Amino acid sequence: MPAKHKKKHLQDIGLDISSFGKNKTSLRQMSQDKKHHHLTTNEKFIKENTIKLDITYILSSTGDKPFISKTELDDIAPTIIQKHNQLKNSEGDCLDGGIPMLGWLNLPDEITAEKLDDIVSASQELSDNIDVFISLGIGGSYLGIEATFKALTHTFFNQLSRRERGNVPQIYFLGQNTDPDFFRDTLDMLQGKRVGINVISKSGTTTETAIAFRILRDLIEKWAGNRSTEYIYVTTDRVRGALRKLAQQKGYKTFEIPDNVGGRFSVLSDVGLVSLAVAGIDIHEFTAGFQHMKKLLIKDEFWTNPAMIHAAIRHLAYKKGKKIEVVATNSTATYHLARWMQQLFPESEGHNGYGMWVSPSLYSENLHANGQMIQDGERNILETFIRLINHDNILKIPSDPEDLDGLNYLSDKNQDMNFINRLVIDGPAYAHFQGGVPNMIIDIPRRNAFNIGQFYYMMEMSVALSGYLAGHNPFIQPGVEAYKKAMFALAGKPGNENDNKIIIESITNLAHIVI
């Protein structure tokens, strides 16, 4: 029989996963045009989608007394409320260059539906005409965007068809590091494709982002010629800076970085909203989440304010010798929220020898890597869990007549992978508590933009209160300038000649030991 008439065997066709049904994450992406503009008035939706803070393993005791008692929290509550009022009244140590960096506090209420519509329209205009979108930025101009994108989209987003992505382009991030191999590998994904970019930088001279922008701008100009401005968006200072000047010269479409909102607090501003809108994220729903959490946190009632309680616990834990905060999650999607926290808290708290180091972890992966240290190592750890309650998809565990792996006890009870993945938080929370590691759990009901917006605002308020409790300005980062100064000097950047000489001499005079 000729080969073309041979009946195909199943092995030739490959796996059939149709029994699992449609991927709910992909289905959500494909329906992103259904905007939820009035979520704050939908009581049922809000009740099902409100973040909770569980402090059972902070206030409970494994011995004579709990790690932190309710009395201790009651005692610090008046101080927390005082700091909260300072924030609301634009008081306290909050200035950067003479500007109170508290714009994030009221940003949820100041962003209008018309403003969001304009961003969606501009983003759609770019999205419709490109195959690939690249967000360029570092730190606060990158982490919140990537974390939100990863939290709400398919793990292998760029490998899906455009329809499965919700009719939006592939999404990449550059300008967050200077690794030439990473950059070159990303360029391989761009060959022969129509590429649009949004470069995010207040000054336009941030080294990592500026290098990425220069390379991509050159590629786009060579491809698109005099139409290159259609593919380049710029998010920068309203009036100042090299990037603002270049945008004016070239005629790029621009968006603004607020003067009174620092980078790590800026995901609800144009900094985050433009790129998220291009990626198909519902920024109206995202904003509604911020608005809802702001309503919960505005009141000076300690025991109903999760940000106050979160800040108080972390402050007291530090005073009791906790120097590392392991932020662990049971979801690869929400893991990136922990990475966002890794900037927010250390950069805001790390002043004058103060502050806890934040270590993001994905459980159960890191339980096999770091679980022994957490359970039995030095008792200098506070643990915070981000527990995703409802995953998008449900995966059943099939029964096996041989049961050599011993898993039939799960399938016989009709338990699924989701059940086990919840225990990935519940089990370690109990075991680590018994082992002397106090921990708290932040419950996120499900993967939607509303919940991610709530989470960000709660953490922003917590870290602001934390900085005020520690007695320093949580909105500046003078220590970050040290590495920049050294890099500029060693690179021979004009204006840094004296620093270059001093640093080179210092390095030369060191007793170099190379094994």
HELIX and SHEET records of a PDB file:
HELIX    1   1 ALA A    3  HIS A    5  5                                   3    
HELIX    2   2 LEU A   10  ILE A   13  1                                   4    
HELIX    3   3 SER A   18  PHE A   20  5                                   3    
HELIX    4   4 LYS A   24  MET A   30  1                                   7    
HELIX    5   5 LEU A   39  THR A   41  5                                   3    
HELIX    6   6 GLU A   43  GLU A   48  1                                   6    
HELIX    7   7 THR A   56  LEU A   59  1                                   4    
HELIX    8   8 LYS A   70  LYS A   88  1                                  19    
HELIX    9   9 GLY A  103  GLU A  110  1                                   8    
HELIX   10  10 ALA A  113  SER A  127  1                                  15    
HELIX   11  11 GLY A  139  SER A  141  5                                   3    
HELIX   12  12 LEU A  143  LEU A  152  1                                  10    
HELIX   13  13 PHE A  157  GLN A  159  5                                   3    
HELIX   14  14 PRO A  180  ASP A  188  1                                   9    
HELIX   15  15 THR A  207  ALA A  224  1                                  18    
HELIX   16  16 GLY A  225  TYR A  231  5                                   7    
HELIX   17  17 ALA A  242  LYS A  250  1                                   9    
HELIX   18  18 GLY A  263  PHE A  265  5                                   3    
HELIX   19  19 ASP A  270  VAL A  278  1                                   9    
HELIX   20  20 ILE A  283  LEU A  297  1                                  15    
HELIX   21  21 PHE A  302  THR A  304  5                                   3    
HELIX   22  22 PRO A  306  LYS A  319  1                                  14    
HELIX   23  23 TYR A  335  GLU A  349  1                                  15    
HELIX   24  24 LEU A  367  ASP A  376  1                                  10    
HELIX   25  25 ASN A  408  SER A  411  1                                   4    
HELIX   26  26 MET A  417  GLN A  434  1                                  18    
HELIX   27  27 ALA A  449  ALA A  470  1                                  22    
HELIX   28  28 VAL A  480  ALA A  491  1                                  12    
HELIX   29  29 GLU A  497  ASN A  509  1                                  13    
SHEET    1   A 5 LYS A  52  ASP A  54  0                                        
SHEET    2   A 5 ASN A 439  ARG A 446 -1                                        
SHEET    3   A 5 ILE A 381  ASN A 390  1                                        
SHEET    4   A 5 ILE A 324  THR A 329  1                                        
SHEET    5   A 5 TRP A 357  LEU A 362  1                                        
SHEET    1   B 2 LEU A  95  ASP A  96  0                                        
SHEET    2   B 2 ILE A  99  PRO A 100 -1                                        
SHEET    1   C 5 GLN A 170  LEU A 174  0                                        
SHEET    2   C 5 VAL A 132  LEU A 136  1                                        
SHEET    3   C 5 VAL A 195  ILE A 200  1                                        
SHEET    4   C 5 ILE A 232  ASP A 237  1                                        
SHEET    5   C 5 LYS A 253  ILE A 257  1                                        
END                                                                             
